[in-house]
């Protein structure tokens, strides 16, 4: 049977060998002395040798203990080197699109994390679409992404962790000369007769298309035909001018050339933006991102849901509490 040797046991041994005192070694390791003694006994059983001569007055290394000490130090140094390399590698984050404005949540979270951890490389990519990013996360081609977690297939959700970030107001992007562009806010009922583009032609954003379909179905509205996805802001502007259909977005979404963004009301529809990562990911950059989410969210009420707003039950179930 193969035997595993936990680094914790070796750390306890090295600390005890260097201090020759169980109490001082336990204090160095921030352990209870009883826990340290238990670890030393476990290590001795694993190796089949006594490592210390113990008496009421002294602790001394045995021959086996003296032989183990330099090996344990080398193994722990290699262990720490591996962890340090993992901690200092760049963290790759998909923030969906270039920052659209000063209030874009993904951009603000990333910048807050960079300020808190200036020595760490947090690399942003702008591919967009959590449905596509989720596969990259599972396959270890990406570390963190943002988007609507509830819209992912169950098989992907089961392999990923989710941190709620912000409830975002939904909006439509309209050509500047569209009849609804004259309104400061667009009631959902005003979209009757105006098929809404919910990015149905883009498989990379199927979680957003799912949200759009739920919103339109709940309010008796119609989706525009699915088309090939537009790429880049300039191309999106050309696409908007050509097809002239309201495009579902959020109030913090991209500013499109030739387009205007108008919030939706009556009721106010919401989208739950989340931070998504692999459950086993251990990286100081991830911790900094989660801390930034918590700080910004608490300070600005990012997860406060206005009374009478619309949010799918699947998304509401992901909110804290």
N, C-alpha and C positions, 0 to 999 in steps of 0.2 A: 504494500500500500504506500503511495507517495505521501510524504509528510510536508506540511506547509510550516513556514517559520515567519510569524508576523513581526514586522519591524518594531512594534511596540515592545515586544519581549527583549529584543536586542538593545533597545534604548534603555530599558530598565537595568539590564545587565551592565552596560557600559557605565551608566551613572553610578551604580553601586560599586563597580570595580574602581572607578576613579576617586570616589569619596571614602570607600571602605566603611560606609555608615548608611544603614537603611533609612534612617530618619532624614539625613541631609539629602540623600539621593531622591527620596520621595518628594521632598520640598522643591528640589531643582526641577522635577518633572511635573509638579503641581498635581501629585497623586496622594491618596491616603497611603500610609505606610503598609497597611494591611493589603491593599491592592497591589503594591509593588512586590511584597513578599509572595503573594499568590502568583504573580507573573514570573518571578524567578523560579519558583517551584515548577511551574508549567514548562519553562525553558529547560530545566534540568531533566524533567521527565521526557521531553521531546528528544534531547540529545543523549540521554542515558548516562549522564555523568553529573556528579556534584561539582558545582562551580565555586562554592565558597565554603571555608571552614568557619562555622559560627560558634561563638561562645557568648557568655553574658558580658564579656569585656571587650571583645574584638571581633572583627570580620576580616578574613584573609582569603585571598584567591587560592584555589587548588591548582594543581598542574594543568588540569583541563581548562580551568578558568583563565590561566595565564596564556594558554595556547589559543583560546577563543578570542581574547580581547582584540588583538590587531586585525583579525579577520572580521570581527563584528564592526570595528571602526570603518574598515574599507567598504563593507557592504552597506552600512548606513550612509556613508559619503556618496556612494553610487545611487542609492535610493533618493537622497536629497537632490542630487544632480539631475536625475530624471524628472522629479517633480518641479524643480526650478525651470527646466527647459519647457515643460508643459505650461507653467504659469506665465512664461515670458513670450510664448509664441503669439503672433497676431490673432486677434479675435475677429472673425469675418461676420459682418452684420448686414442683412438686407433691410434697408429702410425704404424700400419700394420706389421712391422717386426723389429726385433732387429737391431739397427743401423748397416748398412752395411759398412759404411766408414765415414770419417770425413765430407763429403759433403752431406750426406743425409739430405734433407730439413726438414723432419718431426722432426728428432732428433735435428737438430740445432735450430729450432723454439722452441721446448720444453725446451732445455737447456737454451736458452736466456730468456724465460719466467720464468724459475726457478731462474735464477740469479737476475732478476728484482723483484721477489716476493718470497724471501726465506722463509717467514713465512707461505706460502700457500702450501698445499699438492697437487701436480699435479701428479696423478698416471697414469702410462702408461700401456697399455695392447698391445699385439702383435698378435691379431687374424687375421688381414689382410682381405682386401676385403670390399670396400665401400658399395657394394650391400647388404651385410649382416649387416654391421655396421649401415646403414641408418635405417633399421627396429628397431635396438636397440636404435638409437637416438629418433625416433618418439615415441617409447614406454617408454622413460625415463630410459632405462637401461644403457645408455652411454651418455656422454655430448658432446664430440668433436671427429671427425674423420678426416682423410685425404684421398683424392682419386680423381677420375675423376667424377665430378658432372654431366657433360652432359650425361654420360652413364646411369644414374639412370632413372627408370620409372617416367613419368611426375607426377604421383600421389604422389610419394615420394619427388620429387623436390619441389612441391608446399607446402610441410610441413616443409621445411628446408631452412636455410640460407647458403650462399656460399661466401667465401672470396678467390679470386685467390691468389695462393702462388707462384708458379714457373712454367715456361715452361721448361720441362725436355726433354733432347735428348733421343730418343729411341735407343735401342740396341738389340743385340741378345746374348744370352749365348750359347756357343758352347763347346762340349768336346775338351779337349786340343789337341787331334790329329785329329780333324775334318779338312777337306780340306780348309774351310774358316777361320780357326783359324790362319792361317799364315798371313792373311791380318790385317793391322793396323785398317782399317775401311772397312766395308762391304757395297758396293753399293747395293741398293735394287734389281737391276736386277740380281745380283749374286745369289740371293735366288731362282731364277728359277730352278725348279727341286729339291728343298729342302723344303718340306712341313714344315711350321712354327708352332710351338706349341704356341697357344694363350690362354692357360689355359681354353679351352672350356669345360673341365670336372669339373670345379669348379664353382658352382652356386654362391658362396660367392663373386666371382670377375667378375660377368657378365658385369660390366661396362668396365673392361679391355678387356674382350673378344670382346665386341662391338667395341672398338677402334682398336683392332687387325684385325677384319674382315674388317673394313673400310679401313685400311691401305693396306691390302693384295688385296682387291677388286680394289682399286684405282690404283694398280701397277701390276695387272695381276698375282698375286701370289696365292699360295694354302695353306690352313690351314691344319695342321696335325689333325688326328682323335682326338675327345675329349676323355680324359681318366680321371680316378679318380685323384683328386689333390694330389700332393706330400706334405708331412708335414715335416718341419724342414730342415735345410741345409744339414745335412748328408743324409737324405732320398731323398732330391732333387738331390744330387750328384749321388746317386744310380739310380734314375729315368733317369737322363741325360745320364749316361753311358749305360743304357739298351736300350733307345729308340733313342739316338744319333741325335735327331732333334733339329735345332735351336729353342731356347725358347725366345719369345719376352720379353724384359725387358727394363730398362732404364740404362743410364750410371752410375747412383748412386745406382743401385740395389744390391741385395745380392751377396756376393762372394761365389760361389758354389764350394765345393771340386771337383777337377778334371775338372773344367770348366773355361773358359775365357770369358770376356765380350768384345764385339766389337761394337763400334758405327755404326749406319746405316747412309748412305749418299746417295746423288744423287737421290732425294733431302734428306735433313735432316728432318726426321719425329719428331714431337714434341707431348708431352703429357702434358696437363694442370693439374697440381696438385692443388687441392683446400683444404681449411679448411672448414669443414661442421659442422653446429650446429643447434639447434632449435632456431627459431627467438625470442622466449620469454626467453631464457636463460640469466640470469643476475648473473654474478660471476666474481670476480676480476681476477681469473685465465684465463677466456676467454679474458678479456680485455688485459691481459699481453701477451697472445698468439697472438692476433691480432696486438698489438704494435710491437712484435718481427717480425711478417711477414712484416709489413710496413717498419721497419728499415732495415732488412736484404735485402728485395726486392729492396728498393731504393738504398742501398749501393752497391749492386752487380748486378743490372740490371736483376733481376730474371724474370721479365715479358717482357723483350726485345725479340722481335721475329726476328730472322735472316732473311734477304731477301731470297726469294726462298724456304723457309722451307715449310713443309707440316703440316697442322693442320686442323681437321674437322671444318666445318663452325659452328657447334653447340658449339664447344669449343671456337672458336675465338670470338663468340658473347658474351662470359662471360668475356672477357678481359676488363680492364678499358678503357674507351674512345672509 
